[in-house]
Amino acid sequence: MVTAARTFVDTDILIGVARRAPRALDFWRRADVQSTLTCSVISLFELLEGCRNAQEQREVLKDFARMDIAQIESGDSIDALRWYRDFHLSQGIGFLDCFIAAAASRLGYTLYTLNTKHFRVVPGLHVKRPY
């Protein structure tokens, strides 16, 4: 059985796409052709949190409507809590990043992010800077 390639993107990449940053858009277009784009539901929460009005919220939801959304599952919460406890003070990883890492790790996907410093401490998580 052949499985489709997945590109799991962090919130910072999605923000770049929403802001129409050229490097983010270039990565997005290439990834969209080569794989299925995926993000954590946490990233959508973060994007919606940054919206100032209903129009911006509609645009965000429209821009990312065709992405696969990775939900948070019960085991993700336990992993996120453990990583937050182990790495928040020493490495500065935030609790939302721990949830994003947990979903990517559970699915076995490489996480594409500009914030490799925080994510690279998560055991077993494959992290890659896209540009």
C-alpha positions as CSV (number, residue, x, y, z in Angstrom):
1,M,0.0,0.0,0.0
2,V,1.4,3.4,-1.0
3,T,0.6,6.3,1.4
4,A,0.6,9.9,0.4
5,A,3.4,12.1,1.4
6,R,2.6,14.5,4.2
7,T,3.9,18.0,5.0
8,F,3.1,18.9,8.6
9,V,3.6,22.6,9.1
10,D,3.9,24.6,12.2
11,T,2.0,27.8,12.9
12,D,4.9,30.1,11.9
13,I,4.8,28.7,8.4
14,L,1.0,29.3,8.2
15,I,1.4,32.9,9.5
16,G,3.9,33.5,6.7
17,V,1.5,32.1,4.1
18,A,-1.4,34.2,5.5
19,R,0.9,37.3,5.3
20,R,1.9,36.4,1.8
21,A,5.6,36.2,2.6
22,P,7.3,35.2,-0.6
23,R,9.5,32.4,1.0
24,A,6.5,30.9,2.8
25,L,4.4,31.0,-0.3
26,D,7.1,29.4,-2.4
27,F,7.4,26.6,0.2
28,W,3.7,26.2,0.4
29,R,3.2,25.9,-3.3
30,R,5.9,23.3,-3.7
31,A,4.7,21.3,-0.7
32,D,1.1,21.5,-2.0
33,V,2.1,19.9,-5.3
34,Q,4.2,17.2,-3.7
35,S,2.2,16.2,-0.7
36,T,-0.8,16.6,1.5
37,L,-0.6,19.6,3.7
38,T,-1.3,19.0,7.4
39,C,-1.3,21.1,10.5
40,S,-2.4,20.7,14.1
41,V,-5.7,22.0,15.3
42,I,-3.6,24.0,17.7
43,S,-2.2,26.0,14.8
44,L,-5.6,26.9,13.6
45,F,-6.5,28.1,17.1
46,E,-3.3,30.3,17.1
47,L,-4.2,31.7,13.6
48,L,-7.7,32.5,14.7
49,E,-6.4,34.1,17.9
50,G,-4.5,36.6,15.7
51,C,-7.6,37.7,13.7
52,R,-8.8,41.2,14.5
53,N,-12.3,40.9,12.9
54,A,-14.7,38.5,11.2
55,Q,-13.3,39.2,7.7
56,E,-9.8,38.2,8.7
57,Q,-11.2,35.1,10.4
58,R,-13.1,34.1,7.2
59,E,-9.9,34.6,5.1
60,V,-7.8,32.4,7.5
61,L,-10.4,29.7,7.4
62,K,-10.7,29.9,3.6
63,D,-6.9,29.9,3.0
64,F,-6.4,26.8,5.0
65,A,-9.7,24.9,4.3
66,R,-8.1,22.2,2.2
67,M,-5.5,21.2,4.7
68,D,-5.7,18.1,6.8
69,I,-6.2,19.0,10.4
70,A,-4.5,16.7,13.0
71,Q,-6.7,16.5,16.1
72,I,-5.4,16.3,19.7
73,E,-5.8,12.8,21.1
74,S,-5.6,11.7,24.7
75,G,-2.0,10.4,24.5
76,D,-0.9,13.7,22.9
77,S,-1.9,15.5,26.2
78,I,0.3,13.2,28.2
79,D,3.3,13.6,25.9
80,A,2.8,17.3,25.7
81,L,2.7,17.6,29.5
82,R,5.9,15.5,29.9
83,W,7.8,17.5,27.3
84,Y,6.6,20.8,28.7
85,R,7.8,19.7,32.2
86,D,11.1,18.5,30.9
87,F,12.0,21.3,28.4
88,H,10.0,24.4,29.2
89,L,12.5,25.8,31.8
90,S,15.6,24.6,30.1
91,Q,14.8,25.1,26.5
92,G,11.9,27.5,26.4
93,I,9.4,25.3,24.6
94,G,5.8,26.5,25.0
95,F,2.8,24.3,25.9
96,L,1.1,24.9,22.6
97,D,4.3,23.8,20.8
98,C,4.3,20.7,22.9
99,F,0.8,19.8,21.6
100,I,1.8,20.5,18.0
101,A,4.9,18.3,18.5
102,A,2.8,15.5,20.1
103,A,0.4,15.3,17.1
104,A,3.3,15.3,14.6
105,S,5.2,12.7,16.6
106,R,2.2,10.4,17.0
107,L,1.6,10.5,13.2
108,G,5.3,10.0,12.4
109,Y,5.5,13.2,10.3
110,T,8.4,15.6,10.0
111,L,7.5,19.0,11.4
112,Y,8.4,21.9,9.2
113,T,9.0,25.0,11.3
114,L,11.1,28.1,11.5
115,N,11.4,27.5,15.3
116,T,13.7,24.5,15.2
117,K,15.3,25.5,18.5
118,H,12.3,24.6,20.6
119,F,11.2,21.6,18.7
120,R,14.5,19.8,18.3
121,V,14.5,18.8,22.0
122,V,11.4,16.7,21.6
123,P,12.6,13.0,21.6
124,G,11.9,11.2,18.3
125,L,10.4,14.2,16.6
126,H,11.8,14.9,13.1
127,V,12.1,18.7,12.6
128,K,13.1,20.5,9.5
129,R,13.5,24.1,8.6
130,P,11.7,24.7,5.2
131,Y,13.7,27.8,4.2
